[in-house]
Each structure stands twice: as C-alpha cells, then as structure tokens.
C-alpha cells in the first residue's frame, strides 16, 4: 500500500466527493463531483496527478454543470469521450452522459436522458460503435409496472455517440436500487455489476455480475461475486450487509472489481450513512463464460 493523498479539501461548506479515474497519455486524471451543502449546485471538477510533485492539481472547476460522474471516460470511435453519470436538476436526479471532444477535459457537454417516471440517475454505459446502451437504477419510490420486476434496470439507447437518447424504459432484468457498473471485456463480452437476482427485492446483496456472450447484446448468465455472509475472516460478514457502488478494471486476464461493504452498519442519522469498508474481488476472465 502506498501513501494516502487528498485530491481536494476546499474551504467552507463545499464538498468534493467520489468520482472516476482515467489514465491518458501517462497522466492520471480524476473527475469528481463537487457541491455545496447537501448536493446543491452540483458540478464536476477535473484534477490531474503531478508525478514530480506527488500531489493532485486542479485542472478545471465545473467542467460539467449539474453532473456527478459515475463511470470513467471512454473514448468512442468518433474520437469523443463519454462519461456516464447523474444530472442533478431542480426537480429530479436523472441519468445523463457528459461528452468531451478535446483531450484537455476542460469542457463537457451534458446530455440528459428523457425520463417519464421517478428514478435515481446513477448509471453506466456500454459502447458499440455509434450505439450506446445506458443502464440506470431505480429510485426507492419508482412505481411498479405490470409484468416487470421491481425494482429493475432501466435502459435508454443512443444511436449517435451519446448525443440524443431514447426515453428511459423498464427492462426485464431485476436490479436492486443501487448504482450499476457496466462495460465490455477484451473478449467482447458485455457485463453489468450490481444486484440482479430475482429474489433480492431491494437488498444490495448478493453482488452479482451479468455477462453476455461475446458480441451479443443480451445478458445470458449471472454470477455471484460475493454474498453478505462470508465464511472466511478476511472480509466482513453480516447478513444485512450492503454490497454496492462497484467499479471494475480488466488487467492481465482478470476483472478487478472494487466495491463497498456496509458490514450491516446503517441507520437514519446522516452520521451513520456510508460508514463502509472497501473490498476487492479478482475474477479470472475465463470464469465468466456465458455458455
């Protein structure tokens, strides 16, 4: 383990919260949500790691207005970058993407997904040329729909590199109301990490990964990454644990999945929110076959 470095610590009633990382041209960038009070005046700040001075440098304030980044920037075939996240509007928090056409990452255009029901806009995207699939979570009070599980994954499709989006609609995949993480493996398999079991209801357990066959657009198999209870002593084990907010990186034939574990801690008081531990699961890609 290396030293801990603070990305930013602004004065006053201003927060800089969790964000996403990007390694581009041997420079590490961090895009972080920043807001006043309790998520007021939301925006994204951009930082980069100065390797010579071993500290983080603010590159740009409010590079994406109203936007909380939730998936690392990905370069699309047209040369633009896309970053999935949530847009904090005056009336609702909805799924959105931020698009950047330059490599300085100072200016991002926020494109919002049309919504017709109340959802909480944490989302991820899967890119296939100009076609971009967005997968969003439900809210705690998203209405039920006849013939659909509840809660579930919501989807929207862009056919023009994230510029315009179809209206958000319910899928046939059950998914707890928690931030999803999606991507594509080097072998062409798409994947979705969250809690997607039919009997989980709205519990954030177990943590699962749904995978497609290489090149196919439908998820055809689901694996459990981790249950709330664990027989070993290396990680927290609690029947009421929430396993959530995953992030994943493929490296040398394995998918590295980091996520939070509440250990069963929780409550209504804000001081007890997000009192979580971080865990890492390493999954060999060969074990994620959808056959």
C-alpha positions in Angstrom: 0.0 0.0 0.0 1.2 3.5 -0.9 0.7 6.8 0.9 -2.8 8.4 1.0 -3.2 11.6 -0.9 -6.1 14.1 -0.6 -7.4 15.1 -4.0 -9.0 18.4 -2.8 -10.1 19.9 0.5 -11.9 23.2 -0.3 -12.7 25.7 2.4 -16.3 26.4 3.6 -19.4 24.4 3.0 -18.1 22.8 -0.2 -17.7 19.1 -0.8 -15.6 17.2 -3.2 -16.9 13.6 -3.3 -16.2 10.4 -5.1 -15.5 10.4 -8.8 -13.8 8.4 -11.6 -10.2 8.0 -12.8 -8.7 8.0 -16.3 -5.1 7.1 -17.3 -4.5 9.1 -20.5 -1.0 9.6 -22.1 0.7 8.5 -18.9 -1.2 11.1 -16.9 -3.8 10.1 -14.2 -6.9 12.3 -14.2 -9.7 12.3 -11.6 -13.2 13.7 -12.3 -15.0 14.4 -9.0 -18.4 15.6 -8.0 -18.4 18.8 -6.1 -21.3 20.6 -4.4 -22.4 23.0 -1.6 -24.3 21.9 1.4 -26.2 18.7 0.8 -25.8 18.2 -3.0 -26.6 21.8 -4.0 -25.0 23.4 -7.1 -23.7 20.1 -8.3 -20.9 20.1 -10.8 -17.8 18.1 -11.8 -14.2 19.2 -11.1 -11.2 17.8 -13.1 -7.8 17.1 -11.5 -4.6 15.5 -12.6 -1.8 13.8 -10.7 1.6 15.7 -10.8 4.0 12.8 -10.6 7.0 15.1 -10.0 5.4 16.9 -7.0 3.4 13.9 -5.9 0.1 15.8 -5.5 -3.2 16.4 -7.2 -3.6 19.6 -9.2 -7.0 21.2 -10.0 -7.3 21.3 -13.8 -10.8 22.8 -14.1 -13.8 23.8 -11.9 -17.3 23.0 -13.2 -16.2 21.2 -16.3 -19.7 19.5 -16.4 -22.5 21.5 -14.9 -25.0 19.7 -12.7 -23.2 16.4 -13.3 -21.9 13.7 -11.0 -19.5 11.3 -12.9 -20.1 7.6 -12.2 -18.1 5.8 -14.9 -14.7 6.6 -16.2 -14.4 8.5 -19.5 -14.3 6.2 -22.5 -13.1 7.1 -26.0 -15.6 6.4 -28.7 -14.9 5.6 -32.4 -15.7 9.2 -33.4 -12.9 10.4 -31.2 -15.1 12.0 -28.5 -15.1 10.9 -24.9 -18.2 9.8 -23.0 -18.7 9.7 -19.2 -21.8 8.3 -17.6 -23.3 9.8 -14.5 -26.3 11.5 -12.9 -27.7 15.0 -13.6 -28.9 16.9 -10.6 -31.8 19.1 -11.8 -34.1 21.3 -9.8 -36.9 18.7 -9.8 -35.2 15.3 -10.2 -31.9 13.4 -10.5 -31.8 11.7 -13.8 -29.4 9.6 -15.9 -27.1 11.6 -18.2 -23.8 11.4 -20.1 -21.1 14.0 -20.5 -19.4 14.3 -23.9 -15.9 15.9 -24.4 -14.5 16.4 -27.9 -11.0 17.6 -26.7 -8.2 15.9 -24.8 -7.8 18.6 -22.2 -11.0 17.5 -20.5 -12.0 21.1 -19.5 -15.4 21.3 -21.2 -18.0 18.6 -21.2 -21.4 18.8 -22.8 -24.1 17.2 -20.6 -26.8 15.2 -22.5 -29.8 14.2 -20.4 -31.9 11.1 -20.9 -35.7 11.7 -21.2 -37.5 10.2 -18.2 -41.2 9.7 -17.5 -41.0 8.3 -14.0 -39.1 9.0 -10.9 -35.7 7.2 -10.9 -32.3 8.0 -9.3 -30.0 8.6 -12.2 -26.9 6.6 -11.3 -26.0 4.7 -14.5 -23.4 3.2 -16.7 -23.0 2.8 -20.5 -21.9 0.0 -22.9 -20.5 1.3 -26.2 -20.7 -0.4 -29.6 -19.7 2.0 -32.3 -22.2 4.8 -32.5 -24.7 2.8 -30.5 -24.5 3.4 -26.7 -26.7 1.5 -24.2 -27.3 3.2 -20.9 -28.3 1.2 -17.9 -29.8 3.1 -14.9 -31.0 2.2 -11.5 -34.5 2.7 -10.0 -35.3 5.1 -7.1 -36.5 3.9 -3.8 -40.0 5.1 -4.8 -40.0 4.2 -8.6 -43.5 2.9 -9.4 -44.2 -0.7 -10.2 -45.1 -1.8 -13.7 -47.3 -4.7 -14.6 -45.3 -7.6 -16.0 -42.0 -6.2 -14.7 -39.9 -7.0 -11.7 -39.5 -4.3 -9.0 -37.0 -2.7 -8.7 -35.3 -3.2 -12.0 -32.7 -2.0 -14.5 -33.9 0.9 -16.7 -32.4 1.4 -20.2 -32.0 4.0 -22.9 -30.3 3.8 -26.3 -28.3 6.4 -28.3 -27.5 5.8 -31.9 -25.4 8.9 -32.4 -22.5 8.5 -29.9 -24.5 9.8 -26.9 -25.8 13.0 -28.4 -29.5 12.0 -28.3 -31.3 9.4 -26.3 -34.5 7.3 -26.4 -36.9 7.7 -23.5 -35.8 5.7 -20.4 -37.9 2.5 -20.2 -38.0 -0.6 -17.9 -36.1 -3.7 -18.9 -36.9 -7.3 -17.9 -33.8 -7.5 -15.6 -34.4 -7.2 -11.9 -31.9 -5.0 -10.2 -31.8 -3.5 -6.7 -31.9 0.3 -6.4 -28.1 0.8 -6.4 -25.5 2.2 -8.7 -24.7 -0.3 -11.6 -21.4 -0.6 -13.3 -21.2 -1.8 -16.9 -18.5 -2.4 -19.5 -17.1 -4.7 -22.2 -14.3 -7.3 -21.6 -11.5 -7.7 -24.1 -13.1 -10.9 -25.4 -16.2 -9.0 -26.5 -18.4 -9.9 -23.6 -20.6 -7.1 -22.1 -21.1 -7.2 -18.4 -23.2 -5.5 -15.7 -22.3 -5.4 -12.0 -24.9 -4.8 -9.3 -27.5 -6.9 -7.6 -29.5 -8.6 -10.3 -31.1 -11.7 -8.6 -34.8 -12.1 -8.8 -35.2 -12.7 -5.1 -33.0 -9.8 -3.8 -36.0 -7.5 -3.8 -34.3 -4.2 -2.9 -31.5 -5.5 -0.9 -27.9 -4.7 -2.0 -26.9 -8.3 -1.7 -25.5 -10.5 -3.2 -23.2 -8.6 -5.5 -23.5 -10.1 -9.0 -22.1 -9.8 -12.5 -24.3 -10.4 -15.5 -22.5 -11.3 -18.7 -23.3 -11.7 -22.4 -21.8 -14.0 -25.0 -19.1 -12.3 -27.0 -20.6 -9.7 -29.4 -24.2 -10.3 -28.2 -26.3 -7.5 -26.7 -28.3 -9.6 -24.2 -27.0 -10.8 -20.8 -27.4 -14.6 -20.7 -25.7 -15.6 -17.4 -25.4 -14.2 -13.9 -22.6 -15.0 -11.4 -22.5 -14.2 -7.7 -19.4 -12.2 -6.8 -20.0 -12.0 -3.1 -22.8 -12.8 -0.7 -23.5 -10.9 2.5 -22.2 -13.8 4.6 -18.7 -15.0 4.2 -17.1 -18.0 6.0 -13.6 -16.6 5.9 -12.2 -13.9 8.2 -10.6 -11.7 5.6 -13.7 -9.7 4.8 -16.7 -8.5 6.8 -19.6 -11.0 7.2 -23.1 -9.8 8.1 -26.5 -11.0 6.9 -27.6 -7.4 6.5 -24.6 -6.1 4.6 -25.0 -3.9 1.6 -22.5 -4.6 -1.2 -22.7 -1.7 -3.6 -21.1 1.0 -5.7 -18.9 -1.3 -7.8 -16.1 -0.2 -10.1 -14.2 -2.6 -12.4 -10.9 -2.7 -14.4 -9.6 -5.5 -16.6 -6.0 -6.3 -16.1 -3.8 -9.3 -17.3 -6.7 -11.7 -17.8 -8.7 -10.8 -14.8 -11.5 -8.4 -13.9 -10.7 -6.4 -10.7 -13.9 -5.3 -9.0 -13.8 -2.9 -6.1 -17.0 -2.2 -4.1 -18.2 -1.0 -0.7 -19.4 -3.2 2.2 -21.5 -1.7 4.9 -20.9 -4.6 7.2 -24.5 -4.3 8.3 -24.0 -0.7 9.6 -26.6 1.8 8.8 -29.4 4.0 10.1 -31.4 7.1 9.6 -28.9 9.5 11.0 -26.6 11.1 8.4 -23.6 10.4 10.6 -24.1 6.7 10.1 -24.5 6.8 6.3 -21.8 5.4 4.1 -19.9 4.0 7.0 -18.5 1.4 4.7 -15.4 -0.6 4.0 -13.8 -1.2 0.6 -13.3 -4.7 -0.8 -11.6 -6.0 -3.9 -12.7 -9.2 -5.9 -10.4 -10.5 -8.6 -12.2 -12.6 -11.2 -10.4 -14.5 -14.0 -12.0 -13.7 -17.3 -12.1 -17.3 -18.2 -14.5 -18.0 -15.4 -17.1 -15.5 -16.8 -18.2 -17.7 -19.7 -21.8 -17.2 -20.8 -22.1 -20.6 -22.5 
